[in-house]
Amino acid sequence: ANDVLSLGFRGLYVDMNAISPQRVQRIADKMAAHGTRFVSGSIIGGPAWKPNTTWLYLSGADAQSVADCFTAGPLETEVLGAEIGKANALKMCFAAYSKGTTALLSAVMAAAESLDVRADLERQWSRNGSTFADEAAKNVQQVTAKAWRFSGEMEEIAATLGDAGLPSAFHQAAADIYQRMADFKGADPLPSLEDVLAALIHKSDKL
């Protein structure tokens, strides 16, 4: 944002980063002070290859004009109103659950591994034909590809919850979990579950 302002930009600036509402408000205030219009946005979903899979949420006085730019493509858009930061608030709450629970699951499985009860835990999860144990292992392995950037997002979520009057420590811990997976960035093939858990436990031992 600072680089854009340094170039004398006075048009419409859209920030779609996964950041807290209070942080995006600070950016909006800086833009307004320089006469630049501002819209905050957030994306929920993966790459928008087909309709009804990825949503762009927008908020701000000029949000509709931004949404109109995407009418011809597969990206779904929704305007949440004129209040800056509302789109970010939705993203933070959504990711707090979707990515936060994966971090929690990773920590639980690493703890079970360290305490030598992972096989017992997986057996309990698998009772009555449940596939949760297999799904859990797959989720923990797959998240390693993006864990390096989820760490910062968890810190933004922690700030969001704190500003909303809620405890922030859980997502600060989630940021730590993802940071411990950061070395798996770009790994091909994906690391084994055992390698992921070992990395989490090994780094925990050093603290």
C-alpha positions as CSV (number, residue, x, y, z in Angstrom):
1,A,0.0,0.0,0.0
2,N,2.8,2.4,0.8
3,D,4.5,1.7,-2.5
4,V,1.3,2.4,-4.3
5,L,0.8,5.7,-2.5
6,S,4.4,6.7,-3.2
7,L,3.6,6.6,-6.9
8,G,0.9,9.1,-6.5
9,F,-2.0,6.7,-7.2
10,R,-5.4,8.3,-6.7
11,G,-7.7,5.6,-8.1
12,L,-9.5,2.7,-6.5
13,Y,-7.3,0.4,-4.4
14,V,-8.6,-3.0,-3.4
15,D,-6.8,-5.0,-0.7
16,M,-7.7,-8.8,-0.7
17,N,-5.1,-10.0,1.7
18,A,-6.0,-12.3,4.6
19,I,-5.6,-9.7,7.3
20,S,-7.5,-8.5,10.3
21,P,-10.3,-5.9,10.1
22,Q,-8.3,-3.5,12.3
23,R,-5.2,-3.7,10.1
24,V,-7.2,-3.2,6.9
25,Q,-8.9,-0.1,8.5
26,R,-5.4,1.4,9.1
27,I,-4.6,0.9,5.4
28,A,-8.0,2.4,4.4
29,D,-7.3,5.5,6.6
30,K,-3.9,6.0,5.0
31,M,-5.5,5.7,1.6
32,A,-8.2,8.2,2.4
33,A,-5.7,10.7,3.7
34,H,-4.1,10.7,0.2
35,G,-7.4,10.9,-1.6
36,T,-7.4,7.3,-2.8
37,R,-10.6,5.3,-2.7
38,F,-10.4,1.9,-0.9
39,V,-12.3,-1.4,-0.9
40,S,-11.5,-4.3,1.4
41,G,-11.9,-7.8,0.1
42,S,-11.4,-11.4,1.0
43,I,-11.4,-14.7,-0.9
44,I,-12.8,-17.9,0.4
45,G,-12.1,-21.0,-1.7
46,G,-9.4,-22.3,-4.0
47,P,-8.5,-21.1,-7.5
48,A,-11.7,-20.1,-9.3
49,W,-11.8,-22.5,-12.2
50,K,-15.5,-23.1,-12.2
51,P,-18.6,-21.2,-10.8
52,N,-19.9,-21.7,-7.2
53,T,-16.5,-22.8,-5.8
54,T,-14.8,-19.6,-4.8
55,W,-16.2,-16.4,-3.4
56,L,-14.8,-12.9,-3.3
57,Y,-16.4,-10.8,-0.5
58,L,-16.1,-7.0,-0.7
59,S,-16.9,-4.2,1.6
60,G,-16.6,-0.4,1.2
61,A,-18.4,2.4,-0.5
62,D,-17.1,1.4,-4.0
63,A,-17.5,-2.4,-3.4
64,Q,-20.1,-2.9,-6.1
65,S,-17.9,-1.3,-8.8
66,V,-15.2,-3.9,-8.0
67,A,-17.7,-6.7,-8.0
68,D,-18.9,-5.7,-11.4
69,C,-15.4,-6.3,-12.8
70,F,-15.8,-10.1,-12.2
71,T,-19.3,-10.7,-13.6
72,A,-18.0,-12.5,-16.7
73,G,-15.8,-15.0,-14.9
74,P,-16.3,-18.0,-12.6
75,L,-15.4,-16.1,-9.4
76,E,-18.5,-15.5,-7.3
77,T,-18.8,-12.0,-5.7
78,E,-20.8,-10.7,-2.8
79,V,-20.9,-7.2,-1.4
80,L,-21.2,-7.1,2.4
81,G,-21.9,-3.4,2.7
82,A,-20.1,-0.1,2.9
83,E,-18.2,-0.7,6.1
84,I,-14.5,-1.2,5.5
85,G,-13.2,-4.4,7.1
86,K,-16.4,-6.4,7.1
87,A,-15.1,-8.7,4.3
88,N,-12.0,-9.3,6.3
89,A,-14.0,-10.1,9.4
90,L,-15.8,-12.8,7.6
91,K,-12.6,-14.3,6.2
92,M,-11.0,-14.3,9.7
93,C,-13.9,-16.1,11.2
94,F,-14.1,-18.6,8.4
95,A,-10.4,-19.4,8.5
96,A,-10.4,-19.4,12.3
97,Y,-12.4,-22.6,12.1
98,S,-11.3,-24.2,8.8
99,K,-7.5,-23.7,9.3
100,G,-7.6,-23.4,13.1
101,T,-9.1,-26.9,13.5
102,T,-6.5,-28.4,11.2
103,A,-3.8,-26.9,13.3
104,L,-5.5,-28.3,16.4
105,L,-5.8,-31.7,14.8
106,S,-2.1,-31.6,13.9
107,A,-1.2,-30.8,17.5
108,V,-3.5,-33.6,18.8
109,M,-1.9,-36.2,16.5
110,A,1.6,-35.1,17.3
111,A,0.8,-35.3,21.0
112,A,-0.6,-38.8,20.6
113,E,2.6,-39.8,18.7
114,S,4.8,-38.4,21.4
115,L,2.8,-40.2,24.1
116,D,2.8,-43.4,22.1
117,V,-1.0,-43.6,21.9
118,R,-1.5,-42.6,18.2
119,A,-2.5,-46.1,17.1
120,D,-5.0,-46.3,20.0
121,L,-6.4,-42.9,19.2
122,E,-6.8,-43.8,15.5
123,R,-8.5,-47.0,16.5
124,Q,-11.0,-45.1,18.7
125,W,-11.6,-42.6,15.9
126,S,-12.3,-45.6,13.5
127,R,-15.0,-47.2,15.7
128,N,-18.4,-47.8,14.1
129,G,-17.0,-47.5,10.6
130,S,-15.9,-43.9,10.9
131,T,-13.3,-42.8,8.3
132,F,-12.2,-39.9,10.5
133,A,-8.7,-41.3,11.2
134,D,-7.8,-41.6,7.5
135,E,-9.3,-38.1,6.8
136,A,-7.4,-36.6,9.7
137,A,-4.1,-38.0,8.5
138,K,-4.7,-36.8,5.0
139,N,-5.6,-33.3,6.2
140,V,-2.5,-33.0,8.2
141,Q,-0.3,-34.1,5.3
142,Q,-2.0,-31.9,2.8
143,V,-1.8,-28.7,4.9
144,T,2.0,-28.8,4.9
145,A,2.1,-27.4,1.3
146,K,0.6,-24.1,2.5
147,A,1.5,-24.1,6.2
148,W,4.3,-21.6,5.6
149,R,1.8,-18.8,4.8
150,F,-0.9,-20.0,7.2
151,S,1.2,-19.0,10.2
152,G,0.9,-15.3,9.5
153,E,-2.9,-15.7,8.8
154,M,-3.3,-17.3,12.3
155,E,-1.6,-14.3,13.8
156,E,-4.1,-12.0,12.0
157,I,-7.0,-14.2,13.3
158,A,-5.6,-14.0,16.8
159,A,-5.5,-10.2,16.6
160,T,-9.1,-10.2,15.2
161,L,-10.4,-12.3,18.1
162,G,-8.6,-10.2,20.6
163,D,-10.1,-7.1,19.2
164,A,-13.5,-8.7,19.4
165,G,-13.0,-9.3,23.1
166,L,-12.2,-13.0,22.8
167,P,-9.1,-15.1,23.8
168,S,-6.4,-15.0,21.1
169,A,-4.0,-17.6,22.5
170,F,-5.5,-20.5,20.6
171,H,-4.7,-19.1,17.2
172,Q,-1.3,-17.8,18.4
173,A,-0.6,-21.4,19.1
174,A,-2.0,-22.4,15.7
175,A,0.5,-20.0,14.2
176,D,3.3,-21.8,16.0
177,I,2.0,-25.2,14.7
178,Y,2.0,-24.0,11.1
179,Q,5.4,-22.4,11.5
180,R,6.9,-25.7,12.6
181,M,5.6,-27.2,9.3
182,A,7.1,-24.4,7.2
183,D,10.1,-26.4,6.1
184,F,7.8,-28.6,4.0
185,K,7.1,-25.8,1.6
186,G,7.3,-27.1,-1.9
187,A,7.8,-30.7,-0.9
188,D,6.9,-33.1,-3.7
189,P,5.6,-35.6,-3.0
190,L,3.9,-34.6,0.2
191,P,5.7,-35.7,3.4
192,S,4.5,-38.7,5.2
193,L,2.4,-38.3,8.3
194,E,5.3,-39.6,10.4
195,D,7.6,-37.0,9.0
196,V,5.2,-34.2,9.8
197,L,4.5,-35.3,13.3
198,A,8.3,-35.8,13.9
199,A,8.9,-32.2,12.8
200,L,6.3,-30.9,15.2
201,I,7.5,-32.9,18.1
202,H,11.2,-32.3,17.4
203,K,10.8,-28.6,17.3
204,S,8.6,-28.7,20.4
205,D,11.5,-30.4,22.3
206,K,13.8,-27.4,21.5
207,L,11.5,-24.9,23.1
